[in-house]
Amino acid sequence: MRTILVSGERLFGVVSGKTTSRSQNDKPESVRHSGQVIFLLTLCLFVLGAACISGRAQSPVDGIDARANTAELASQLGSADPLLRQRSAEALARLAAVDQKKLVEGYQLQEKNKEVRLALDWALYRMGKSEALFRVVHELGSSRQEQAIGYLAELESPDLLYPFLKKENNPAKVNAGLLKALARIGDSQTLELIKPYRESLQPSVADAAEIASDEIEKRLGQETTTTRSRPRTVEKPQPQEH
């Protein structure tokens, strides 16, 4: 009968009534080497596993670049989480992922969540469906105004919003939303366009136009008061030499 006891760094074996003592350092070299290899392999597997978990934890929507997997983003439009669906649609919009347009159109038709549907409309506009912009502008009159303003502020030119602002019988909330979007992307031409709205009888529109003017002037580094008060200078004709 053989009994093995481990104590500290020494191994004691009792074999046939005889006690022998052997240090762990007396193990064969091959045994010690095998133990080191197993330890290193275990450590590598642990590190790789942690990296995989970290990679899965970071959704592709967290950081969008040109290398993002649009198919993976589109697949998340079927998620049960409405916030994930909205963020995925917004990511596809930033990428203008035309290759996913048909799929996005399908999800837009069946989407019940209004915030997600608005994000899908914005994505469709960015993918080339121009009529979707009408639906985004329409949402300025809803409780999702800030969401719609955020999208419209990403337009490549304020000119795209002018036809909407010039429409007659717009609800005050829609005009105010358009002016808020123009405050972010407007230029010197916008300043001229929104001047009449500063005198609007609808307080929300007048306030939005005033703020938009201030924001645009600040961004362009202009001071209209200085420009208006600056006298015109006319050069005097030089006397002709005889």
C-alpha positions in Angstrom: 0.0 0.0 0.0 1.2 3.5 -0.9 0.1 6.8 0.6 1.1 10.2 -0.7 1.0 13.3 1.5 1.9 16.8 0.3 3.3 19.3 2.9 4.8 22.6 1.9 7.4 22.0 -0.8 8.2 18.4 0.1 6.6 15.1 -0.8 6.5 12.3 1.6 5.9 8.7 0.6 5.3 5.8 2.8 6.0 2.7 0.9 5.9 -0.7 2.7 6.5 1.0 6.0 9.5 2.9 4.8 9.5 6.7 4.8 11.2 8.5 2.0 11.5 12.2 1.4 11.9 13.9 -2.0 11.8 17.6 -2.9 9.7 18.9 -5.8 12.9 20.1 -7.4 13.9 16.5 -7.7 11.2 15.9 -10.3 12.3 14.9 -13.7 12.9 17.8 -16.1 10.3 16.6 -18.5 7.6 16.7 -15.8 8.4 20.3 -14.8 8.5 21.4 -18.4 5.1 19.9 -19.1 3.6 21.8 -16.2 5.0 25.1 -17.5 3.5 24.4 -21.0 0.1 23.6 -19.6 0.2 26.8 -17.5 1.1 28.9 -20.5 -1.6 27.3 -22.7 -4.2 27.9 -20.0 -3.2 31.6 -19.7 -3.4 32.0 -23.5 -6.9 30.5 -23.6 -8.0 32.8 -20.8 -6.7 35.9 -22.6 -8.3 34.9 -25.9 -11.6 34.2 -24.2 -11.6 37.6 -22.5 -10.9 39.3 -25.9 -13.8 37.4 -27.5 -16.2 38.5 -24.7 -15.0 42.1 -25.0 -15.5 42.0 -28.8 -19.0 40.7 -28.4 -19.9 43.3 -25.8 -19.1 46.2 -28.1 -21.9 46.4 -30.6 -21.0 47.6 -34.1 -23.2 50.6 -33.5 -20.9 51.9 -30.8 -18.3 53.1 -33.3 -19.1 53.4 -36.9 -16.6 53.6 -39.7 -16.4 52.6 -43.3 -15.4 49.0 -42.4 -18.5 48.3 -40.4 -20.4 45.2 -41.3 -23.7 46.6 -42.8 -25.3 43.2 -42.9 -24.7 42.7 -39.2 -26.2 46.1 -38.5 -29.2 45.4 -40.7 -29.8 42.1 -38.8 -30.1 44.0 -35.6 -33.2 45.8 -37.0 -35.1 42.6 -36.0 -34.0 42.9 -32.4 -36.6 42.9 -29.6 -34.9 46.0 -28.2 -36.3 49.2 -29.8 -33.2 51.2 -28.8 -30.9 48.8 -30.5 -33.1 48.9 -33.6 -33.0 52.7 -33.6 -29.2 52.8 -33.2 -28.7 50.3 -35.9 -30.9 52.3 -38.3 -28.9 55.4 -37.5 -25.7 53.6 -38.1 -26.9 52.4 -41.5 -27.9 56.0 -42.2 -24.4 57.3 -41.4 -22.9 54.7 -43.7 -25.6 55.4 -46.4 -25.7 51.6 -46.7 -27.4 51.3 -50.1 -26.8 47.5 -50.1 -29.3 47.2 -47.2 -32.0 49.5 -48.7 -34.5 46.7 -49.6 -34.2 45.2 -46.1 -34.6 48.6 -44.4 -37.7 49.3 -46.5 -39.2 46.1 -45.3 -38.5 46.8 -41.7 -39.9 50.4 -42.0 -43.2 49.1 -43.3 -43.7 46.8 -40.3 -42.1 48.9 -37.6 -44.6 49.9 -34.8 -42.2 52.0 -32.6 -42.4 55.6 -33.8 -38.9 56.5 -32.8 -37.5 53.5 -34.7 -39.6 54.2 -37.7 -38.3 57.8 -37.8 -34.7 56.5 -37.7 -35.6 54.1 -40.5 -37.0 56.9 -42.6 -33.8 58.9 -42.1 -31.8 55.8 -43.1 -33.9 55.4 -46.3 -33.3 59.1 -47.2 -29.6 58.6 -46.8 -29.8 55.6 -49.0 -31.3 57.6 -51.8 -35.1 57.6 -51.1 -35.7 61.3 -51.4 -39.4 61.1 -50.4 -38.4 59.8 -47.0 -37.2 63.4 -46.2 -40.9 64.5 -46.2 -41.7 62.1 -43.4 -38.7 63.2 -41.4 -39.8 66.8 -41.7 -43.4 65.9 -40.8 -42.1 64.5 -37.5 -41.0 68.0 -36.5 -44.6 68.5 -35.5 -44.6 65.5 -33.1 -43.1 64.7 -29.8 -40.1 63.4 -31.7 -39.1 66.8 -32.8 -35.6 66.8 -31.3 -34.9 63.4 -32.9 -35.9 64.7 -36.3 -33.9 68.0 -35.8 -30.8 65.9 -35.1 -31.2 64.1 -38.4 -31.9 67.2 -40.4 -28.9 68.9 -38.9 -26.8 66.2 -40.7 -28.0 67.3 -44.2 -25.3 68.3 -46.6 -26.9 71.7 -47.4 -29.5 74.0 -45.8 -31.0 74.5 -49.2 -32.8 71.2 -48.8 -34.9 72.6 -46.0 -35.9 75.9 -47.7 -38.9 74.5 -49.7 -40.3 73.1 -46.5 -40.0 76.4 -44.7 -41.6 78.3 -47.5 -44.7 76.1 -47.5 -47.9 77.9 -46.5 -50.0 76.7 -43.6 -47.2 74.9 -41.9 -47.9 74.2 -38.2 -46.0 76.5 -36.0 -44.2 73.5 -34.4 -42.9 72.4 -37.8 -41.6 75.8 -38.8 -39.9 76.2 -35.4 -38.3 72.8 -35.9 -37.1 73.7 -39.3 -35.6 76.9 -37.9 -33.8 75.0 -35.2 -32.3 72.6 -37.7 -31.2 75.6 -39.9 -29.6 77.1 -36.8 -27.1 74.3 -37.0 -26.4 74.1 -40.7 -27.5 77.5 -42.1 -25.3 80.0 -44.0 -25.4 83.6 -45.0 -28.2 82.9 -47.4 -30.2 81.4 -44.6 -29.9 84.6 -42.6 -31.8 86.5 -45.3 -34.4 83.8 -45.7 -35.3 83.6 -42.0 -35.5 87.4 -41.4 -39.3 87.6 -41.9 -39.8 84.8 -39.4 -38.3 86.9 -36.6 -41.4 89.0 -36.8 -43.8 86.1 -36.8 -46.9 86.4 -34.7 -46.3 82.8 -33.5 -44.0 83.1 -30.5 -42.4 79.7 -30.9 -41.5 80.6 -34.5 -40.2 84.1 -33.8 -38.1 82.7 -30.9 -36.7 79.9 -33.1 -35.9 82.4 -35.9 -34.1 84.7 -33.4 -32.0 81.9 -32.0 -31.2 80.6 -35.5 -30.0 84.0 -36.6 -27.7 84.3 -33.5 -26.3 80.8 -34.0 -25.6 81.3 -37.7 -24.0 84.7 -37.1 -21.9 83.2 -34.4 -20.8 80.3 -36.5 -20.0 82.5 -39.5 -18.2 85.1 -37.4 -20.6 87.8 -38.6 -22.1 90.7 -36.7 -25.1 92.0 -38.7 -25.4 95.1 -36.5 -21.9 96.1 -37.5 -22.6 95.3 -41.2 -25.8 97.3 -41.2 -24.2 100.3 -39.5 -21.1 100.4 -41.6 -21.3 103.3 -44.1 -20.7 102.7 -47.7 -17.4 104.1 -49.0 -17.2 105.6 -52.4 -13.9 106.3 -53.9 -13.4 109.8 -55.1 -12.5 110.1 -58.8 -8.9 110.9 -59.4 -8.3 114.2 -61.1 -7.2 113.7 -64.7 -3.8 114.9 -65.7 -3.5 117.3 -68.6 
